[in-house]
Amino acid sequence: MGYFLFYECMINTILYARDKYLKENGYIFPNKIYLYMSGYNDMEYIKDNLLIWDKPMYNKNLYELKPNNQEFMETAKIMYVDKNNVSSEIINYGIIDMYTYNKEYFYINVDFKIPLKENKIVTSLCFYFDCLFDKSTYYIKNNTHNNNNNNINSIEANNLSRPVNLNEQFSNLNTVPNVSNNTGTILTTSMFKEKTHWKQTLLHLYSNNYNISQIFNTDNKEPNYLCGNIHISSPTNYTRHVHVVLQIKKNKSININEEFICSYYLD
């Protein structure tokens, strides 16, 4: 497992070993990964690391030290985030079953719908993942491999993009009940639990000229959603790296007056 799960091509190595060496009824651990995202307000981080150079400091103009806007916005940030800055509901946007998953040309390509919280600002999307070590499932050769969610059960499929109940999710973190009379162990990289090597991943949302977006509800009478599509792939020339494209859909109820696309790299 790499940062953002997919970084450094580690998942590809497991898939190669599975298809070449894993025997019928063999095991992979972890064997299922749950991918999560949420809105996040990191305006303080952006001010401290980017906007701070716009004003004189110590009676000196230090603007030349300011990072390049495009490079700053397009670089995914791997860091420990502050759980208090999570500014939307958390959704499960993808589930990967390592027994049936096949990367093909991309890792993930799915639509998402994030419920926004009242009076909260979203400047970035925050990502983390949970890994399930479940000994009740095993490998069946000649299963159809695909990189969408057709290989997960109907209950899990129906739960995709729904808000995550954190109290329910972490009420029994060490075991997953009702798995064929067995239990599985979960390793979580959530910002609401103990810190791990994998940290979390931040993607700054930006509009034209790489200006930071500050998304919020303009109509609090009804629930509003940040909707879009996420496409995760590996560049053909640097397969260890990760390329992410976010398509954010127009929604005037949350001050998004036109659709925009953001591109990011983990390298």
QUILINQUI-V47710 format. One record per residue. RES is the residue in three letters. PHI is phi in radians with two decimals (NA if undefined). Layout:
res->(RES | RES)
phi->(PHI | PHI)
This chain:
res->(MET | GLY | TYR | PHE | LEU | PHE | TYR | GLU | CYS | MET | ILE | ASN | THR | ILE | LEU | TYR | ALA | ARG | ASP | LYS | TYR | LEU | LYS | GLU | ASN | GLY | TYR | ILE | PHE | PRO | ASN | LYS | ILE | TYR | LEU | TYR | MET | SER | GLY | TYR | ASN | ASP | MET | GLU | TYR | ILE | LYS | ASP | ASN | LEU | LEU | ILE | TRP | ASP | LYS | PRO | MET | TYR | ASN | LYS | ASN | LEU | TYR | GLU | LEU | LYS | PRO | ASN | ASN | GLN | GLU | PHE | MET | GLU | THR | ALA | LYS | ILE | MET | TYR | VAL | ASP | LYS | ASN | ASN | VAL | SER | SER | GLU | ILE | ILE | ASN | TYR | GLY | ILE | ILE | ASP | MET | TYR | THR | TYR | ASN | LYS | GLU | TYR | PHE | TYR | ILE | ASN | VAL | ASP | PHE | LYS | ILE | PRO | LEU | LYS | GLU | ASN | LYS | ILE | VAL | THR | SER | LEU | CYS | PHE | TYR | PHE | ASP | CYS | LEU | PHE | ASP | LYS | SER | THR | TYR | TYR | ILE | LYS | ASN | ASN | THR | HIS | ASN | ASN | ASN | ASN | ASN | ASN | ILE | ASN | SER | ILE | GLU | ALA | ASN | ASN | LEU | SER | ARG | PRO | VAL | ASN | LEU | ASN | GLU | GLN | PHE | SER | ASN | LEU | ASN | THR | VAL | PRO | ASN | VAL | SER | ASN | ASN | THR | GLY | THR | ILE | LEU | THR | THR | SER | MET | PHE | LYS | GLU | LYS | THR | HIS | TRP | LYS | GLN | THR | LEU | LEU | HIS | LEU | TYR | SER | ASN | ASN | TYR | ASN | ILE | SER | GLN | ILE | PHE | ASN | THR | ASP | ASN | LYS | GLU | PRO | ASN | TYR | LEU | CYS | GLY | ASN | ILE | HIS | ILE | SER | SER | PRO | THR | ASN | TYR | THR | ARG | HIS | VAL | HIS | VAL | VAL | LEU | GLN | ILE | LYS | LYS | ASN | LYS | SER | ILE | ASN | ILE | ASN | GLU | GLU | PHE | ILE | CYS | SER | TYR | TYR | LEU | ASP)
phi->(NA | -1.81 | -0.94 | 1.05 | 1.23 | -1.61 | -1.11 | 1.20 | 1.13 | -1.11 | -1.14 | -1.10 | -1.08 | -1.14 | -1.12 | -1.10 | -1.14 | -1.04 | -1.23 | -1.65 | -2.11 | -1.24 | -1.51 | -0.93 | 1.20 | -1.38 | -2.07 | -2.16 | -2.30 | -1.23 | -1.98 | -2.56 | -2.18 | -1.87 | -1.83 | -2.20 | -2.50 | -2.67 | -1.31 | -2.59 | -1.86 | -1.99 | -1.05 | -1.12 | -1.09 | -1.14 | -1.10 | -1.26 | -2.00 | -2.29 | -1.31 | -1.03 | -1.43 | -1.31 | -1.98 | -1.04 | -2.23 | 0.96 | 1.11 | -2.19 | -1.52 | -1.88 | -1.01 | -1.11 | -1.50 | -1.16 | -1.06 | -1.10 | -0.98 | -1.09 | -1.11 | -1.09 | -1.24 | -1.49 | -1.61 | -1.17 | -1.78 | -1.70 | -2.82 | -1.44 | -1.58 | -1.54 | -1.03 | -1.26 | -1.68 | -1.15 | -2.09 | -2.64 | -1.22 | -1.73 | -2.11 | -1.62 | -1.72 | -2.91 | -2.31 | -1.99 | -1.70 | -1.18 | -1.40 | -2.18 | -1.26 | -2.42 | -1.12 | 0.92 | -1.74 | -2.70 | -1.49 | -2.47 | -2.60 | -2.45 | -1.46 | -2.43 | -2.56 | -1.82 | -1.20 | -1.54 | -1.67 | -1.15 | 1.08 | -2.03 | -1.91 | -1.96 | -1.92 | -2.61 | -1.91 | -1.96 | -2.21 | -2.66 | -2.54 | -2.04 | -2.01 | -1.84 | -1.81 | -2.07 | -1.49 | -1.54 | -2.00 | -2.61 | -1.50 | -2.09 | -1.10 | 1.21 | -1.09 | -1.24 | -1.66 | -2.62 | -2.02 | -2.05 | -1.80 | -1.21 | -1.62 | -1.81 | -1.25 | -1.12 | -1.13 | -1.13 | -1.08 | -1.20 | -1.48 | -1.07 | 1.23 | -1.48 | -1.03 | -1.61 | -1.50 | -1.14 | -1.08 | -1.24 | -1.11 | -1.85 | -1.13 | -2.49 | -1.11 | -1.35 | -2.35 | -1.99 | -1.31 | 1.06 | -1.94 | 0.88 | 1.14 | -2.01 | -2.21 | -2.14 | -1.89 | -1.91 | -1.85 | -1.89 | -1.92 | -1.13 | -1.24 | -1.61 | -2.17 | -1.03 | -1.12 | -2.26 | -1.01 | -1.41 | 0.95 | -2.26 | -2.10 | -1.96 | -2.11 | -1.24 | -1.52 | -2.35 | -1.90 | -1.00 | 1.07 | 1.06 | -1.45 | -1.14 | -1.53 | -2.18 | -1.70 | -2.71 | -1.20 | -1.79 | -2.37 | -1.55 | -1.26 | -2.25 | -1.06 | -2.12 | -2.29 | -1.61 | -1.99 | 3.11 | -2.38 | -2.10 | -2.14 | -2.04 | -2.57 | -1.97 | -1.03 | -1.16 | -1.58 | -2.35 | -1.19 | -1.33 | -1.50 | -2.25 | -2.04 | -2.14 | -2.14 | -1.90 | -1.90 | -1.75 | -1.48 | -1.09 | -2.82 | -1.19 | -1.24 | -2.19 | 0.90 | -1.88 | -1.45 | -2.67 | -1.15 | -2.49 | -2.16 | -2.08 | -2.16 | -2.46 | -2.33 | -1.93 | -2.49)
